[in-house]
Amino acid sequence: MSNSMLTQATLGDFLHWAEDYFVTSEIFYGHGTDNPWDEAVMLAMHVLSLPPDIDSSAMQMQLNSQQEQELRALAERRVVDRIPVPYLTNTAWFAGERYYVNQDVIIPRSPLAELISQHFQPWLGDGQPKRILDMCTGSACIAIYTAKEFPEAEVTGVDISEDALEVAKKNLDLHKSNVKLVQSDLFSNVPVDKYDIIISNPPYVGSQEMAELPPEYNHEPTLALQSGDDGLELTERMLREARNFLNPGGLLIVEVGNSWELLATKYPMLPFIWLEFAHGGDGVFLLHMEDLCLQN
Protein backbone atom coordinates (compact mmCIF):
# COMPACT_ATOMS: atom_id res chain seq x y z
CA MET A 1 0.00 0.00 0.00
CA SER A 2 1.68 3.18 -1.15
CA ASN A 3 1.22 6.70 0.16
CA SER A 4 -1.39 7.28 -2.54
CA MET A 5 -5.01 6.31 -1.91
CA LEU A 6 -5.95 2.80 -2.89
CA THR A 7 -9.02 1.85 -4.88
CA GLN A 8 -11.11 -0.69 -2.95
CA ALA A 9 -8.54 -1.11 -0.20
CA THR A 10 -9.27 -3.81 2.35
CA LEU A 11 -8.79 -3.77 6.09
CA GLY A 12 -5.82 -6.06 5.60
CA ASP A 13 -4.28 -3.57 3.16
CA PHE A 14 -4.52 -0.80 5.74
CA LEU A 15 -3.15 -2.92 8.58
CA HIS A 16 -0.12 -4.03 6.61
CA TRP A 17 0.52 -0.50 5.35
CA ALA A 18 0.19 0.99 8.85
CA GLU A 19 2.45 -1.67 10.35
CA ASP A 20 5.19 -0.86 7.83
CA TYR A 21 4.67 2.86 8.35
CA PHE A 22 4.98 2.54 12.11
CA VAL A 23 8.03 0.28 11.90
CA THR A 24 9.95 2.86 9.87
CA SER A 25 8.80 5.84 11.94
CA GLU A 26 10.61 5.00 15.21
CA ILE A 27 7.54 5.75 17.29
CA PHE A 28 7.52 4.59 20.91
CA TYR A 29 5.23 1.83 22.17
CA GLY A 30 4.23 1.72 25.79
CA HIS A 31 0.71 3.04 26.14
CA GLY A 32 -1.26 -0.16 25.99
CA THR A 33 0.52 -1.84 23.09
CA ASP A 34 4.09 -2.96 22.44
CA ASN A 35 4.14 -3.45 18.68
CA PRO A 36 3.09 -1.72 15.43
CA TRP A 37 0.51 -4.33 14.39
CA ASP A 38 -1.56 -3.89 17.55
CA GLU A 39 -1.40 -0.11 17.14
CA ALA A 40 -2.85 -0.42 13.65
CA VAL A 41 -5.54 -2.85 14.84
CA MET A 42 -6.60 -0.44 17.61
CA LEU A 43 -7.06 2.33 15.05
CA ALA A 44 -9.12 0.04 12.83
CA MET A 45 -11.30 -1.12 15.72
CA HIS A 46 -12.08 2.51 16.48
CA VAL A 47 -12.87 3.73 12.98
CA LEU A 48 -14.76 0.62 11.88
CA SER A 49 -16.45 -0.09 15.25
CA LEU A 50 -15.01 -3.59 15.32
CA PRO A 51 -15.13 -5.87 18.38
CA PRO A 52 -11.83 -6.83 20.05
CA ASP A 53 -12.30 -10.49 19.10
CA ILE A 54 -12.67 -9.83 15.38
CA ASP A 55 -12.36 -12.86 13.11
CA SER A 56 -9.46 -13.07 10.67
CA SER A 57 -11.94 -13.09 7.78
CA ALA A 58 -12.45 -9.36 8.42
CA MET A 59 -9.09 -8.75 6.76
CA GLN A 60 -10.96 -8.89 3.43
CA MET A 61 -13.41 -6.18 4.51
CA GLN A 62 -13.62 -3.47 1.86
CA LEU A 63 -12.97 0.06 3.07
CA ASN A 64 -14.87 2.95 1.58
CA SER A 65 -12.98 6.12 0.79
CA GLN A 66 -14.12 7.89 3.98
CA GLN A 67 -12.98 5.03 6.21
CA GLU A 68 -9.62 4.78 4.49
CA GLN A 69 -9.10 8.52 4.71
CA GLU A 70 -9.91 8.56 8.43
CA LEU A 71 -7.64 5.60 9.14
CA ARG A 72 -4.75 7.11 7.25
CA ALA A 73 -5.25 10.48 8.96
CA LEU A 74 -5.07 8.84 12.38
CA ALA A 75 -1.94 6.94 11.39
CA GLU A 76 -0.37 10.20 10.25
CA ARG A 77 -1.16 11.87 13.58
CA ARG A 78 0.31 8.89 15.41
CA VAL A 79 3.60 9.26 13.53
CA VAL A 80 3.91 13.00 12.94
CA ASP A 81 2.52 14.27 16.25
CA ARG A 82 3.56 11.18 18.27
CA ILE A 83 0.13 10.98 19.87
CA PRO A 84 -0.48 7.64 21.63
CA VAL A 85 -3.27 5.60 20.05
CA PRO A 86 -5.55 5.68 23.13
CA TYR A 87 -5.73 9.47 22.85
CA LEU A 88 -6.52 9.24 19.14
CA THR A 89 -9.38 6.83 19.82
CA ASN A 90 -10.36 7.98 23.35
CA THR A 91 -10.19 4.32 24.29
CA ALA A 92 -7.90 2.42 26.63
CA TRP A 93 -8.07 -1.12 27.99
CA PHE A 94 -7.54 -2.20 31.58
CA ALA A 95 -8.10 -5.73 32.87
CA GLY A 96 -9.67 -6.59 29.53
CA GLU A 97 -12.29 -3.85 29.70
CA ARG A 98 -12.68 -0.59 27.80
CA TYR A 99 -12.26 2.83 29.40
CA TYR A 100 -12.65 6.37 28.10
CA VAL A 101 -9.46 8.45 28.19
CA ASN A 102 -8.34 11.86 27.00
CA GLN A 103 -5.26 13.95 27.63
CA ASP A 104 -6.48 14.91 31.12
CA VAL A 105 -5.49 11.47 32.42
CA ILE A 106 -2.59 9.11 31.90
CA ILE A 107 -3.22 6.04 29.79
CA PRO A 108 -3.82 2.94 31.96
CA ARG A 109 -0.90 0.51 31.90
CA SER A 110 -0.51 -0.53 35.52
CA PRO A 111 0.27 -4.13 36.55
CA LEU A 112 -2.02 -3.61 39.54
CA ALA A 113 -4.87 -5.23 37.59
CA GLU A 114 -3.22 -8.60 38.16
CA LEU A 115 -3.06 -8.03 41.91
CA ILE A 116 -6.70 -6.94 42.05
CA SER A 117 -7.80 -10.00 40.07
CA GLN A 118 -6.04 -12.14 42.69
CA HIS A 119 -7.96 -10.31 45.44
CA PHE A 120 -4.73 -9.06 46.99
CA GLN A 121 -3.82 -12.56 48.08
CA PRO A 122 -2.04 -13.85 50.03
CA TRP A 123 -1.63 -10.57 51.90
CA LEU A 124 -5.32 -9.82 52.46
CA GLY A 125 -6.00 -13.16 54.13
CA ASP A 126 -9.50 -14.43 54.82
CA GLY A 127 -11.07 -11.09 55.63
CA GLN A 128 -13.15 -9.18 53.12
CA PRO A 129 -12.37 -5.45 52.82
CA LYS A 130 -15.20 -3.09 53.67
CA ARG A 131 -13.56 0.13 52.45
CA ILE A 132 -10.96 0.57 49.71
CA LEU A 133 -9.33 3.84 48.66
CA ASP A 134 -7.78 4.40 45.22
CA MET A 135 -5.44 7.37 45.56
CA CYS A 136 -4.61 9.34 42.38
CA THR A 137 -7.45 7.59 40.58
CA GLY A 138 -7.17 9.35 37.20
CA SER A 139 -9.51 7.57 34.79
CA ALA A 140 -10.78 5.52 37.78
CA CYS A 141 -9.94 2.22 36.05
CA ILE A 142 -8.28 0.81 39.19
CA ALA A 143 -11.17 1.91 41.42
CA ILE A 144 -13.84 0.58 39.06
CA TYR A 145 -12.13 -2.78 38.58
CA THR A 146 -11.59 -3.10 42.32
CA ALA A 147 -15.27 -2.39 42.94
CA LYS A 148 -16.21 -5.13 40.46
CA GLU A 149 -13.95 -7.63 42.20
CA PHE A 150 -15.20 -6.61 45.66
CA PRO A 151 -18.89 -5.80 45.12
CA GLU A 152 -19.57 -5.65 48.87
CA ALA A 153 -16.87 -3.06 49.51
CA GLU A 154 -17.21 0.72 49.47
CA VAL A 155 -14.62 2.01 46.99
CA THR A 156 -13.50 5.65 46.81
CA GLY A 157 -11.38 7.22 44.09
CA VAL A 158 -9.35 10.35 44.90
CA ASP A 159 -7.65 12.79 42.56
CA ILE A 160 -6.45 16.38 42.77
CA SER A 161 -7.45 17.15 39.17
CA GLU A 162 -11.00 18.28 38.39
CA ASP A 163 -10.43 17.41 34.74
CA ALA A 164 -9.32 13.90 35.63
CA LEU A 165 -12.41 13.42 37.79
CA GLU A 166 -14.59 14.41 34.84
CA VAL A 167 -13.01 11.56 32.89
CA ALA A 168 -13.54 9.28 35.89
CA LYS A 169 -17.24 10.19 35.94
CA LYS A 170 -17.57 9.16 32.29
CA ASN A 171 -16.09 5.78 33.18
CA LEU A 172 -18.36 5.36 36.17
CA ASP A 173 -21.29 5.84 33.79
CA LEU A 174 -19.75 3.51 31.21
CA HIS A 175 -19.33 0.73 33.75
CA LYS A 176 -22.40 1.56 35.84
CA SER A 177 -20.12 1.74 38.86
CA ASN A 178 -20.96 3.03 42.33
CA VAL A 179 -17.41 4.16 43.12
CA LYS A 180 -17.35 7.43 45.08
CA LEU A 181 -15.13 10.24 43.79
CA VAL A 182 -13.38 12.85 45.94
CA GLN A 183 -11.29 15.79 44.79
CA SER A 184 -8.35 16.07 47.13
CA ASP A 185 -4.62 16.76 47.30
CA LEU A 186 -3.81 13.29 48.61
CA PHE A 187 -5.53 12.91 52.00
CA SER A 188 -6.19 16.60 52.66
CA ASN A 189 -9.86 16.44 51.68
CA VAL A 190 -10.49 12.73 52.28
CA PRO A 191 -13.14 12.12 54.95
CA VAL A 192 -11.41 10.93 58.11
CA ASP A 193 -12.23 7.27 57.94
CA LYS A 194 -10.44 3.97 58.11
CA TYR A 195 -9.80 1.86 55.03
CA ASP A 196 -8.78 -1.76 54.73
CA ILE A 197 -6.80 -1.15 51.54
CA ILE A 198 -5.23 1.98 50.07
CA ILE A 199 -4.01 1.36 46.53
CA SER A 200 -2.28 3.94 44.37
CA ASN A 201 -0.60 4.44 41.03
CA PRO A 202 0.64 7.98 41.74
CA PRO A 203 3.01 10.20 39.76
CA TYR A 204 6.50 8.78 40.27
CA VAL A 205 8.72 10.26 37.54
CA GLY A 206 11.62 12.51 38.55
CA SER A 207 12.63 15.65 36.69
CA GLN A 208 15.64 14.08 34.94
CA GLU A 209 13.67 11.04 33.80
CA MET A 210 10.83 13.32 32.73
CA ALA A 211 13.17 15.22 30.40
CA GLU A 212 14.33 11.94 28.83
CA LEU A 213 10.91 10.39 28.15
CA PRO A 214 9.89 9.69 24.53
CA PRO A 215 7.73 12.40 22.88
CA GLU A 216 4.56 10.32 23.34
CA TYR A 217 4.62 11.11 27.06
CA ASN A 218 4.38 14.85 26.35
CA HIS A 219 0.70 14.29 25.60
CA GLU A 220 0.03 12.97 29.09
CA PRO A 221 -0.60 15.43 31.94
CA THR A 222 2.65 16.30 33.73
CA LEU A 223 0.66 16.45 36.97
CA ALA A 224 -0.02 12.72 36.63
CA LEU A 225 3.58 11.78 35.77
CA GLN A 226 6.09 13.90 37.68
CA SER A 227 6.43 13.99 41.45
CA GLY A 228 9.16 16.39 42.51
CA ASP A 229 12.79 16.20 41.51
CA ASP A 230 13.27 12.56 42.47
CA GLY A 231 9.81 11.19 41.64
CA LEU A 232 8.94 10.35 45.23
CA GLU A 233 7.34 13.50 46.61
CA LEU A 234 3.78 12.14 46.68
CA THR A 235 4.81 8.64 47.68
CA GLU A 236 6.70 9.97 50.70
CA ARG A 237 3.66 11.98 51.74
CA MET A 238 1.57 8.82 51.52
CA LEU A 239 4.06 6.96 53.69
CA ARG A 240 3.70 9.66 56.35
CA GLU A 241 -0.07 10.03 56.22
CA ALA A 242 -1.58 6.69 55.17
CA ARG A 243 -1.46 5.06 58.60
CA ASN A 244 -4.01 7.61 59.84
CA PHE A 245 -6.47 6.25 57.26
CA LEU A 246 -5.82 2.51 57.57
CA ASN A 247 -7.43 -0.04 59.84
CA PRO A 248 -5.12 -2.29 61.87
CA GLY A 249 -3.69 -4.84 59.46
CA GLY A 250 -4.69 -2.64 56.53
CA LEU A 251 -2.65 -2.64 53.32
CA LEU A 252 -0.90 0.20 51.52
CA ILE A 253 -0.07 -0.76 47.93
CA VAL A 254 1.76 1.78 45.76
CA GLU A 255 3.33 1.65 42.31
CA VAL A 256 6.57 3.64 42.09
CA GLY A 257 8.08 2.23 38.89
CA ASN A 258 11.74 2.98 38.30
CA SER A 259 11.91 4.98 41.55
CA TRP A 260 11.74 1.82 43.65
CA GLU A 261 15.47 1.51 44.32
CA LEU A 262 15.73 5.10 45.52
CA LEU A 263 12.70 4.64 47.76
CA ALA A 264 14.13 1.49 49.32
CA THR A 265 17.41 3.32 49.96
CA LYS A 266 15.70 6.31 51.56
CA TYR A 267 13.56 4.16 53.88
CA PRO A 268 15.74 1.24 54.98
CA MET A 269 13.64 0.82 58.14
CA LEU A 270 10.47 -0.03 56.19
CA PRO A 271 9.93 -3.72 55.33
CA PHE A 272 8.77 -3.15 51.77
CA ILE A 273 7.28 -6.20 50.07
CA TRP A 274 8.11 -5.79 46.38
CA LEU A 275 5.46 -7.56 44.37
CA GLU A 276 6.10 -9.75 41.36
CA PHE A 277 3.73 -10.03 38.40
CA ALA A 278 3.29 -12.95 36.05
CA HIS A 279 2.45 -10.66 33.13
CA GLY A 280 5.21 -8.12 33.62
CA GLY A 281 5.65 -4.96 35.61
CA ASP A 282 7.60 -4.08 38.73
CA GLY A 283 8.19 -1.29 41.21
CA VAL A 284 5.07 -1.99 43.29
CA PHE A 285 5.37 -2.23 47.06
CA LEU A 286 3.06 -3.44 49.80
CA LEU A 287 3.16 -2.41 53.44
CA HIS A 288 0.88 -3.17 56.38
CA MET A 289 -0.44 -0.33 58.50
CA GLU A 290 1.79 -1.42 61.39
CA ASP A 291 4.85 -1.19 59.13
CA LEU A 292 4.22 2.51 58.60
CA CYS A 293 4.74 3.16 62.31
CA LEU A 294 8.39 2.09 61.97
CA GLN A 295 9.52 5.24 60.15
CA ASN A 296 10.92 8.21 62.04
C-alpha positions as CSV (number, residue, x, y, z in Angstrom):
1,M,0.0,0.0,0.0
2,S,1.7,3.2,-1.2
3,N,1.2,6.7,0.2
4,S,-1.4,7.3,-2.5
5,M,-5.0,6.3,-1.9
6,L,-6.0,2.8,-2.9
7,T,-9.0,1.8,-4.9
8,Q,-11.1,-0.7,-2.9
9,A,-8.5,-1.1,-0.2
10,T,-9.3,-3.8,2.3
11,L,-8.8,-3.8,6.1
12,G,-5.8,-6.1,5.6
13,D,-4.3,-3.6,3.2
14,F,-4.5,-0.8,5.7
15,L,-3.2,-2.9,8.6
16,H,-0.1,-4.0,6.6
17,W,0.5,-0.5,5.4
18,A,0.2,1.0,8.8
19,E,2.5,-1.7,10.3
20,D,5.2,-0.9,7.8
21,Y,4.7,2.9,8.3
22,F,5.0,2.5,12.1
23,V,8.0,0.3,11.9
24,T,10.0,2.9,9.9
25,S,8.8,5.8,11.9
26,E,10.6,5.0,15.2
27,I,7.5,5.7,17.3
28,F,7.5,4.6,20.9
29,Y,5.2,1.8,22.2
30,G,4.2,1.7,25.8
31,H,0.7,3.0,26.1
32,G,-1.3,-0.2,26.0
33,T,0.5,-1.8,23.1
34,D,4.1,-3.0,22.4
35,N,4.1,-3.5,18.7
36,P,3.1,-1.7,15.4
37,W,0.5,-4.3,14.4
38,D,-1.6,-3.9,17.6
39,E,-1.4,-0.1,17.1
40,A,-2.8,-0.4,13.7
41,V,-5.5,-2.8,14.8
42,M,-6.6,-0.4,17.6
43,L,-7.1,2.3,15.0
44,A,-9.1,0.0,12.8
45,M,-11.3,-1.1,15.7
46,H,-12.1,2.5,16.5
47,V,-12.9,3.7,13.0
48,L,-14.8,0.6,11.9
49,S,-16.4,-0.1,15.2
50,L,-15.0,-3.6,15.3
51,P,-15.1,-5.9,18.4
52,P,-11.8,-6.8,20.1
53,D,-12.3,-10.5,19.1
54,I,-12.7,-9.8,15.4
55,D,-12.4,-12.9,13.1
56,S,-9.5,-13.1,10.7
57,S,-11.9,-13.1,7.8
58,A,-12.5,-9.4,8.4
59,M,-9.1,-8.8,6.8
60,Q,-11.0,-8.9,3.4
61,M,-13.4,-6.2,4.5
62,Q,-13.6,-3.5,1.9
63,L,-13.0,0.1,3.1
64,N,-14.9,2.9,1.6
65,S,-13.0,6.1,0.8
66,Q,-14.1,7.9,4.0
67,Q,-13.0,5.0,6.2
68,E,-9.6,4.8,4.5
69,Q,-9.1,8.5,4.7
70,E,-9.9,8.6,8.4
71,L,-7.6,5.6,9.1
72,R,-4.7,7.1,7.3
73,A,-5.2,10.5,9.0
74,L,-5.1,8.8,12.4
75,A,-1.9,6.9,11.4
76,E,-0.4,10.2,10.2
77,R,-1.2,11.9,13.6
78,R,0.3,8.9,15.4
79,V,3.6,9.3,13.5
80,V,3.9,13.0,12.9
81,D,2.5,14.3,16.2
82,R,3.6,11.2,18.3
83,I,0.1,11.0,19.9
84,P,-0.5,7.6,21.6
85,V,-3.3,5.6,20.0
86,P,-5.6,5.7,23.1
87,Y,-5.7,9.5,22.9
88,L,-6.5,9.2,19.1
89,T,-9.4,6.8,19.8
90,N,-10.4,8.0,23.3
91,T,-10.2,4.3,24.3
92,A,-7.9,2.4,26.6
93,W,-8.1,-1.1,28.0
94,F,-7.5,-2.2,31.6
95,A,-8.1,-5.7,32.9
96,G,-9.7,-6.6,29.5
97,E,-12.3,-3.8,29.7
98,R,-12.7,-0.6,27.8
99,Y,-12.3,2.8,29.4
100,Y,-12.6,6.4,28.1
101,V,-9.5,8.5,28.2
102,N,-8.3,11.9,27.0
103,Q,-5.3,13.9,27.6
104,D,-6.5,14.9,31.1
105,V,-5.5,11.5,32.4
106,I,-2.6,9.1,31.9
107,I,-3.2,6.0,29.8
108,P,-3.8,2.9,32.0
109,R,-0.9,0.5,31.9
110,S,-0.5,-0.5,35.5
111,P,0.3,-4.1,36.5
112,L,-2.0,-3.6,39.5
113,A,-4.9,-5.2,37.6
114,E,-3.2,-8.6,38.2
115,L,-3.1,-8.0,41.9
116,I,-6.7,-6.9,42.0
117,S,-7.8,-10.0,40.1
118,Q,-6.0,-12.1,42.7
119,H,-8.0,-10.3,45.4
120,F,-4.7,-9.1,47.0
121,Q,-3.8,-12.6,48.1
122,P,-2.0,-13.8,50.0
123,W,-1.6,-10.6,51.9
124,L,-5.3,-9.8,52.5
125,G,-6.0,-13.2,54.1
126,D,-9.5,-14.4,54.8
127,G,-11.1,-11.1,55.6
128,Q,-13.2,-9.2,53.1
129,P,-12.4,-5.4,52.8
130,K,-15.2,-3.1,53.7
131,R,-13.6,0.1,52.5
132,I,-11.0,0.6,49.7
133,L,-9.3,3.8,48.7
134,D,-7.8,4.4,45.2
135,M,-5.4,7.4,45.6
136,C,-4.6,9.3,42.4
137,T,-7.5,7.6,40.6
138,G,-7.2,9.3,37.2
139,S,-9.5,7.6,34.8
140,A,-10.8,5.5,37.8
141,C,-9.9,2.2,36.1
142,I,-8.3,0.8,39.2
143,A,-11.2,1.9,41.4
144,I,-13.8,0.6,39.1
145,Y,-12.1,-2.8,38.6
146,T,-11.6,-3.1,42.3
147,A,-15.3,-2.4,42.9
148,K,-16.2,-5.1,40.5
149,E,-13.9,-7.6,42.2
150,F,-15.2,-6.6,45.7
151,P,-18.9,-5.8,45.1
152,E,-19.6,-5.7,48.9
153,A,-16.9,-3.1,49.5
154,E,-17.2,0.7,49.5
155,V,-14.6,2.0,47.0
156,T,-13.5,5.6,46.8
157,G,-11.4,7.2,44.1
158,V,-9.4,10.4,44.9
159,D,-7.6,12.8,42.6
160,I,-6.5,16.4,42.8
161,S,-7.4,17.2,39.2
162,E,-11.0,18.3,38.4
163,D,-10.4,17.4,34.7
164,A,-9.3,13.9,35.6
165,L,-12.4,13.4,37.8
166,E,-14.6,14.4,34.8
167,V,-13.0,11.6,32.9
168,A,-13.5,9.3,35.9
169,K,-17.2,10.2,35.9
170,K,-17.6,9.2,32.3
171,N,-16.1,5.8,33.2
172,L,-18.4,5.4,36.2
173,D,-21.3,5.8,33.8
174,L,-19.8,3.5,31.2
175,H,-19.3,0.7,33.7
176,K,-22.4,1.6,35.8
177,S,-20.1,1.7,38.9
178,N,-21.0,3.0,42.3
179,V,-17.4,4.2,43.1
180,K,-17.3,7.4,45.1
181,L,-15.1,10.2,43.8
182,V,-13.4,12.8,45.9
183,Q,-11.3,15.8,44.8
184,S,-8.3,16.1,47.1
185,D,-4.6,16.8,47.3
186,L,-3.8,13.3,48.6
187,F,-5.5,12.9,52.0
188,S,-6.2,16.6,52.7
189,N,-9.9,16.4,51.7
190,V,-10.5,12.7,52.3
191,P,-13.1,12.1,54.9
192,V,-11.4,10.9,58.1
193,D,-12.2,7.3,57.9
194,K,-10.4,4.0,58.1
195,Y,-9.8,1.9,55.0
196,D,-8.8,-1.8,54.7
197,I,-6.8,-1.1,51.5
198,I,-5.2,2.0,50.1
199,I,-4.0,1.4,46.5
200,S,-2.3,3.9,44.4
201,N,-0.6,4.4,41.0
202,P,0.6,8.0,41.7
203,P,3.0,10.2,39.8
204,Y,6.5,8.8,40.3
205,V,8.7,10.3,37.5
206,G,11.6,12.5,38.5
207,S,12.6,15.7,36.7
208,Q,15.6,14.1,34.9
209,E,13.7,11.0,33.8
210,M,10.8,13.3,32.7
211,A,13.2,15.2,30.4
212,E,14.3,11.9,28.8
213,L,10.9,10.4,28.1
214,P,9.9,9.7,24.5
215,P,7.7,12.4,22.9
216,E,4.6,10.3,23.3
217,Y,4.6,11.1,27.1
218,N,4.4,14.8,26.3
219,H,0.7,14.3,25.6
220,E,0.0,13.0,29.1
221,P,-0.6,15.4,31.9
222,T,2.6,16.3,33.7
223,L,0.7,16.4,37.0
224,A,0.0,12.7,36.6
225,L,3.6,11.8,35.8
226,Q,6.1,13.9,37.7
227,S,6.4,14.0,41.5
228,G,9.2,16.4,42.5
229,D,12.8,16.2,41.5
230,D,13.3,12.6,42.5
231,G,9.8,11.2,41.6
232,L,8.9,10.3,45.2
233,E,7.3,13.5,46.6
234,L,3.8,12.1,46.7
235,T,4.8,8.6,47.7
236,E,6.7,10.0,50.7
237,R,3.7,12.0,51.7
238,M,1.6,8.8,51.5
239,L,4.1,7.0,53.7
240,R,3.7,9.7,56.3
241,E,-0.1,10.0,56.2
242,A,-1.6,6.7,55.2
243,R,-1.5,5.1,58.6
244,N,-4.0,7.6,59.8
245,F,-6.5,6.3,57.3
246,L,-5.8,2.5,57.6
247,N,-7.4,0.0,59.8
248,P,-5.1,-2.3,61.9
249,G,-3.7,-4.8,59.5
250,G,-4.7,-2.6,56.5
251,L,-2.7,-2.6,53.3
252,L,-0.9,0.2,51.5
253,I,-0.1,-0.8,47.9
254,V,1.8,1.8,45.8
255,E,3.3,1.6,42.3
256,V,6.6,3.6,42.1
257,G,8.1,2.2,38.9
258,N,11.7,3.0,38.3
259,S,11.9,5.0,41.5
260,W,11.7,1.8,43.6
261,E,15.5,1.5,44.3
262,L,15.7,5.1,45.5
263,L,12.7,4.6,47.8
264,A,14.1,1.5,49.3
265,T,17.4,3.3,50.0
266,K,15.7,6.3,51.6
267,Y,13.6,4.2,53.9
268,P,15.7,1.2,55.0
269,M,13.6,0.8,58.1
270,L,10.5,0.0,56.2
271,P,9.9,-3.7,55.3
272,F,8.8,-3.2,51.8
273,I,7.3,-6.2,50.1
274,W,8.1,-5.8,46.4
275,L,5.5,-7.6,44.4
276,E,6.1,-9.7,41.4
277,F,3.7,-10.0,38.4
278,A,3.3,-12.9,36.0
279,H,2.4,-10.7,33.1
280,G,5.2,-8.1,33.6
281,G,5.6,-5.0,35.6
282,D,7.6,-4.1,38.7
283,G,8.2,-1.3,41.2
284,V,5.1,-2.0,43.3
285,F,5.4,-2.2,47.1
286,L,3.1,-3.4,49.8
287,L,3.2,-2.4,53.4
288,H,0.9,-3.2,56.4
289,M,-0.4,-0.3,58.5
290,E,1.8,-1.4,61.4
291,D,4.9,-1.2,59.1
292,L,4.2,2.5,58.6
293,C,4.7,3.2,62.3
294,L,8.4,2.1,62.0
295,Q,9.5,5.2,60.1
296,N,10.9,8.2,62.0
